């Protein structure tokens, strides 16, 4: 046979799985997943597998490459995801449909990953199998409205899920930065926040643009959170998609100002973005282009194309904290939420934790002090630091009850987090935010602006911070309770309410009022100042300056040589207010030495003021 007629036959893919999963037929009824299942779930498997003798037959798929890939996928969902036998039975139904499609259209393919255009499979579903490609899925809460919701066919989601798991296996030995999908868990330096999100670069087809976008994201991952980088990539992909459709360029270096201005117009008028989101998208693009210019990246513009006035971000003046009335209104409707979400909201309301910290709260993070009180040994994803956080009795009771409930559901050794879903996985932030606002809309709960109250989990943190400051908690203690690494970052959350402003200004107002009331007093009063005294800033010193230096510097009020003067009466009253404030601070923080000195100065100063005021009354009479 001529050499040119030889065809290299590729080897079947091999997967690192136990031998029983390598068989072409799985006798599921002999496996633990079936034996240990309740009778109802066993019947689900029997009903769905009776056409193949209750055996999972991979031979239904005539393509051996794809059959091998799905052996690994089925192993993954049994051993790794720990699904139930009834769910596994549903996956078998979906595999049967997939096998029919593969036998018709992909019999010569070498991987299920070659099925990139899922519309072809959906066309097969609708025409050959008479299955719907989208399914009505109840009511969806969008913004502040309830709308009809739909989802893709379970057969389509089955393929996309399998493809993602199989792709991860093939790429497991490839450095994460060389892949088209980045998982935050793979970066040790990444401030990992959300488990269900990845950085997906697959739609960026231009190699030079892809490299620059990936390098930019890697650069940003080292300095900001994963969620923030995800937002950058999302907006950059929108721009690149628009660019490919309207101005295909060989390189971003060919980008011009007119093209950018056309994009600005599109994103503000036709993208569906509101004004703020459009401006944020433009700002994110500017950050990317500035990065490329600063580092002199190849295939990036090297001249300034964007200006600061290309975007305008409106800063909300209204604080994000919830008033007492708004908190009460939320608590009143909290029982209408699913119990899991309601318990989490309650904890957020009183602990001020970041949601990601509560969602990933390890069961072993609950610690007890010697006095019986509890605290959380809390790992903070954002600051990458540990925070020992006190917790209240009601909160700890909720957490302990949730842990016990989960142990009964999933087994004591399988419970990792305090709050988990029915699948023993952390709760998604989008899910809980949606559930909160659903009940607010349903019950027409109004905020202080008269509109339906809109709440995100982060507003609870702002509320706790504001309440701490309003109640007189020192800034450093408030920052410690919230787990802030710097005091300045507390200002992002805490708001000084009107009542707090008045309270903080009270000493100053009292001082000003006293100064106004005493204008002109003291100047004309006759008083005898002994000769050979030394003038001080607030009186006189009777000590002979020629003798040894004073041993009581800065302790004049308690010195027998100190001579007060009526002309400094206002200053004494002001200083008394400051000493009284010092007494409160020392008492609150347990500063015993400071408290002892402040009380001594307070008593001496009160005696001085009393004597001077008595003398002033005698002169008036």
N, C-alpha and C positions, 0 to 999 in steps of 0.2 A: 504494500500500500504506500503510495507516495506520501512523503512527510507532510506535505501541505494539507493532506486530508485528515491527519490526526487531530483529534480534539481532546484537550486536557479536561478531564472530568473532575470538578472540584470535590473535595472531601466534605462529608457531612459535618456540620458543626458539632463540637463536643462541649458538654456542660458539666461543671463540677457539682454533681448531685448524687445522692445515694442510689445504689443499684436498682432498687425496686422502682424508682421513678424513671429508669431508662427503658423499662419494658414497653412494648407497643400496646399492651392491654393491662389496665389497672383493675384488679378485682377489689373494688372499693369496699364491698361488704365484709372483707376480711381485715380491713384496716381500722385503726383506732378511731379515726374521724367518724366512721359509721358505727362501730361497736359501742362507743361511749355517748352516742347522741340519743336524745329523747325519741320516743316512738313516732311522734308527729314529724320530726325532721327526717327520720329514716324513711317514712312513707313518701316524703317529697322526692328523695333520691330514687326510690323504687319506681315511682310514677314517671319520672323524667328519663330513666335509663332502661325501661323495660324493653324497648325496641332493640337494645344491644345486649340483652341478657344481664342487665344490671352491671355491666362492665364498661369502663371508660375506654373506648377503642380509638386510639390515635390513627389507626389504619383507615378511618373514614376519610382522612386527608391523603390524597394520592401524591402529594408533593412531600418527599421525605425530609427536605430541608426545613420546611415550615412546621412539619409535624414535630421534629426535634426541638425546634424553638418553643413550641407550645407545651412540650413536656416540661421544659424549664419553667415556663410561666405558671403552669398548674402546680408544680412543686412549690414555687414561690408563694402562691396565694394560700396553699395548705400549711406549709412549714413556717413561713415568715409572717404572713398576715393573719394566720390562725383563723381562717373563715370557718363557718359552720357548714354542715353537710348539705343543708337546704340551699344555701347560697352557692355552694360548689355545684349542686345540681343545675342551678340556673346557668352557671358558666358552661356547663356541658351542653345545654341547649344552644347557647351562642356559638360554641365551637362547631356544632353540627352545621349551622348555617354558614359559618366561615369556611368549613371544609367544602361545601358545595360551590361557593364562590371561587375558592382556590382551584378546585378541580376543573372549573370552566375557564377561568381567566388567568390563573397564575401557575399553571402546572409546570412551567419551565423556569419559574423564578427561584432565586437562591435564598430569599429571605422575605419575611412579611414586611420588613422595613421598606421594601420596594413599593409597597402600596402607599404612595404619598398623597394621591388625590382621592380622598374618601368619598367624593361625590360619585365616583364610579361604583363603589360598593353600595352606596345609598340608592343609586339607580337600580342596581340588581335587587335590592330589598323590595323596592316599590313595584317593580315590574314582574319579577320572577316569583317572589315570595309573598307579594301583596301585604308587606309590612309597612307601617308608617315610619318615615324617616325622622319625624319630630313628633313628640307626644305632649299632649296637654298635661301641665304639671301644677294644677291648682292656681292659686293667687300669688303673685310676686309683689313684694313691697319695694317700690322704686321711688327714691327721693322722699316725698311725703304722700305718695299715692299708692293705691292697690291696683295692680294690673294683672291681666291674664298672663300666665307664665307657661313656657314650653321648654322642653329639653330635647337633646338629640336622642335618637333611638338607642336602647340599651345594647344593641348589636354593634353600633358605631363606637360607643364608649368602651365596649369590651376590646375592640381592636386598638384604639388609641392607648388604653391602659397597658395592654400586652406589649405594644411597640415600645412604650417608655421603659418598661422593665427589661425587655430584651436588649434594647439599646444600652441601658446602664450596664448590663452584663458584658456586652461586647467592648465597652469603653472603660471597663473597671481598671485596666492597667495603663490607660492613657492619662497623662497629667490633666488635671481639671481645666487648666487654661488652654489646652489644645482642643477642647471639645466645643460643640456648638450650644450645649446646655450646661450651665454651671449651677451646682448645688451648694448653697452656703455652708453646709456642714463640712464640706471638703476643704475649707479655708480656715486654718487655725486662728488667723488674725481677724477673721470676719466677725463683726458685731451682729451675730445671728439673731434674727427676731421672729421670722415667720416660717414655719416648717413647710407650708404648702406652696411656696413660691420659689421659682428658679429664675436665673437670668438666661433667657432664650434668645440666641442670636441667629437662629436658623433662617429667618426671612431676609437677612442682609446678605445678598448674593455677591456684591462687589468685594473681591478679596482685600483690596487696600483699605476700603471703608470698614470692613469687618475687623481687620487688625487694629485700626485706630480706635474703634468703638470698644473693642475688648480690652485694649490697653488702658483706655480711659476709665472703664469700669473697674479694672484691677487697681488702678491708682486710687480711685475714690473709695474702694472697699477698705483700704488701709486707714482712712481718716473719718469716714462717716458710717452710719448704720447700713445694713443690707437693704432695708426698706427704702432708704433714700436713694441708693444706687438703682434699685428696681424702678423707682419713679423716673430717674434720669434716662435709663434705657428705654422705658416705655415711650417717653416723649421723643427721644432720638429716632426710634423706629417709625414713629408717625411721620417725622420729617423725611427720613430716607425713603419711606413708601411713597410719599407725595412727590419727592424728587424723581424717583424712578418712573413714575407715571407721567410727569409733566416736563421734566428737564433731565433726561438720562445723561449722566456725566461719567467719563472714564475715571475721574478722580475728584475728590472734594476740593482739591487745589484749584479746580476750574470754576468753583462757586463764585458768583458775582453778587453785588449789592442789589441789582434789579430782581434777580431770582429770589433773594431773601425777602424783598419787599412784597413780591407776589405771594410768597408763602405766608407772610404775616397777614395779608388780606384774607387768604383762604382759611387760615386757622381761626380767624376772628369771625368769619361770616358763614363758612360752610362745613366746619369740622364738627359742629354740635357742641363745642366747648363753650362754657360760659366765659365771661370776661376774665375772671381771675385765673381759671385753668389755662386759658389761651396765653395769658401773660407769663404764667409759670413755665409753660412749654417753651416760650420764646427765651425766657431767662435761662432755662436748662440748656438750650441750644447754644446760647452765648457762652456759657461756662465751658462747654465742650470745645467750641471754636477757639476761645481764649487759651485753653489748655494746649491745644495743638500749636497755636502760634508761639506761646511762651516756651514750649519745649522744642520748637522748630521741627515738628514732626513731618515726615515725608507724606505727600499726598493730602496735605491739609493747607488751607489758606494761610499765607504768611503776612497778610495785611489786615488791618482792622476793618471788618465788614459790618459789625454790629455796634450800635450805640446804646448808651444807658437809657435813653428815652424811647427805645424800641418797645419797651415794656413798662407798664405802670402797675405796681402792686398796691392795692388799697389795704391799709393796715386797720384792722378792726379795733375800734376804741372800746367797744363793749367787752367786758371781761368774760372769760369762758367759765367762771365759777357759777355754781348753782346757789340761789338764795335759799334760805330756810324754807320758804313757802314752796319753792320748786322741788326741794328734796322731799318734803312731806307729801306733795302731790304724786311724786314718783313712787314713794313707798306705799301709798294707798293702792296703786294699780300693780305693784310688784307681784302679788299673788296670782295675777292672771298670766304671768310668764311661765314657760316650762320651768319646773322646779330647779333644775340644774342651773339655768341661766339666772334665775332669781337669786339663788344662793351666791352666785359669783358677783352679781351686782351689789348685793348687801355687803360682801367683803370689800369690794372696791370703794363703796361709799364711806366705809369707816377705817380703811387702812391706807388709802391713797397710793396703792401700788400701781405700777405700770401693768397693763393688761397682760403683756407677754410674760411678766414675772408670775402673775397669778395662774395663767394658763399652763405654765411649765413649772409650777410649784411642786417640788419633790416631796413625797410623803415623809422623807427623813429630815426635811428642813424644819419641822416643828420641834422645838426644844423647850425644856422646862427649867426654870431657875430653882435655886435652893428654897426660896420662899413659896414655891408652888405656882407662881405666875409663869406665863408662857411667852415665848418670842419666836420669831422666824429667823433662822440662819439662812438668809436670802441671798442667792446669787443673782446679781443684776446684769442682764445681758448688755444693756446699753453702756454702762460704765465699766463693765468687766471687773466688778469688785463685789465683795461680800458686805451685806448690811444686816446687822442684828436689829430686827424690828419688833417692838413690843406689840402684842395682840390682845384684844379684849376677850372677856369670857364668852360672850355670845358668838364671837367670830370663831374662836377655837372650838366651840361646841359644834358649829356648822361643819368645820373642816374635819373634825374627828368622825362625825356621823357620815360624811361623804366617803371617807377612807374605808370605814367599815362596810358601807354599802357596796363599794367597788370590790372589796375583797370577796364578798359573797357572790358577786356577779362573775368575776374573772379569775378568782383564786388569789390567795394571799401573795404568792410569789410573783404574780403577773402585774401587780398594781405599782406603777411608778409615780404617777402624778395624782394630786389630790382631786382635781376636777377633770373628768374625762367623759367622752360621749359613749354611746352604746357600743362603739367599736374600740373602746379603750384607748382612744386617741385624744389629744388636747383639743379644746374648743377653739374654733376659728374666730378671730376678732370681728370679721364681717358678719358672721352669723349672730353674735350676741348684740352688736350694734343694731342690726336689723330687727331683732326681737324686741329690743328696748323701744325703738321708735314706732314699731307696730302698735304696742299697747298705748303709747302716748297719743297716736293718731286716733285709734279706736275709741279712746275715752275723752278725746278732745281736751287733753291736758294743756293748759296755756302757760307760757312763760311770762316773765315780767314785761315783755314787749307787747303782750296781748296776742301773740301768734302761737300756733301749736308748738310746744316745747320740742326742740331737737337736741338729742343728747348722744354724745359718744363716750366711750369708757374713759377717755383721757380727761373729760371734764370733772370726773370724780376726783382725780388727782389734784386738779386745780382748786376744787372746792375744799379739800382737806388742807391744802397749803394756805388758802385764804383764811380758813377758820383758825388754824394754828396761830397765824400772825394776829388775827383779830382778837384772839383770846389772851394776847400778851406774851405768847411764847417767843423767846429770843430767836433771832434769825438763825444762829448757828445750830440751836437745838432743832428748829423746824427743818433745816436742811438735812440734819442727821436722820431725823425720823422719816423723811422722804427719800433718803438715800442719795442726796445730791452731793457731788464731789466738790463743787465750788459754791460759795454763797451767792455769787452773781447769777447762777443758773436758777436760783429760787425765784427770782423776779419774773421768770417766764411763766410761772404757775400762780404765785401769790398775788392777790389784788388787795389793796388797802381800801376797805369799804368806807362809806361816809362816816359811820359811827366811829370807826377806828381813827379816821383823820381828825375828827373832833377831839377824841380822847388824847391823841398824840399832840395836838396843838394846845391842849388845855394848860399845861405848865407855861408855855410860851405866852398864851393869852393872858394868864394871870400875872406874869412878869410885866407885860406891856401895860396892863390895866393899872398895876401898882405904880409903875413909873409915871403914868399920866396923872394918877391921883396925887402923887407926891411932888409934882413939878413946882418948884419955887420953895418948897419946904426945906428947912435946914440951913439955907444960905445965910439968913439973917439972924439965926439963933446965937445968942451969946454963950460961949463955953470957954472954960479956962483950960488951955493946953500947957502943961508944965514946960519949963525951959529945959534946954539940953536934951530934947527928945529927937528921935530919928523919924522922919516922915515915911510912912509906908503907903502902899496903893490903896489900903482900906482902913487906915488909922495911923497910930503912932506907936513907936517902941520906946519905953522908958529906960532901956538898958544903955549904959554908958558905952559909946562906940569905941572908946580907947581900951576897954577891957578885952578879955579873950573873946573869940568869935562865938556867936550864938549857937547853943547846942540844940535849940528847938526850932530850927528852920522849918517853915511851912506848918507850924503847929501853934500859930499866934493866938487863936481863940481860947486855948486852954493855958495860956501863959500869963502869969501874974504881972509881967512887965508890959503886956499889950494894953494900949489905951485906945478904946473905940471912940469914934467921933460921930456926932449927929449928922454931919454932912454926908456920911457914908451909909445912912440908914437904908436907902433904897438898895444899895449893893448887898447889905446884910440880908435883906429880905429875899433878894434874888438867889443869893448863895444858900439860904436856908432851903429854898425849893429844890435846888440841885442836890443838896445833901439828903433831903427826904427821898429823892429819886434813887440816890445811891443806896440808901437803906433798903428799898424795895428790891433792887437788883441783887444785893448781897443776900437778902433773905431767900429770894427765889432760887438762887444758885448755890446756897450753902457756903458762901464766902465768909467764914467766921472772923478772920482778921480784919477784912474790909468793914464788916458789920460793926465790930467793936469800935473801930476808929470813927466811923460815921455817926454812931449813936453818941459818942463822946463829943464830937464837934457839934452835933445837933443840939445837945443840951447846953453847951457853952454859948452857942450863937443865940438860942432862944432867950437866955439870961441877959445877953448883951442888948438884944432888941427890946426886951421888956424894960430894962433900965433906961434906955434912950427914949422910949416912947413916954415913960412916966415923966422924965425930965422935960420933954417937949410939951406935955400937958400943963406942967407947972408954969412954964414960960408963957403959954397961951393965956392962962388965967391971970 
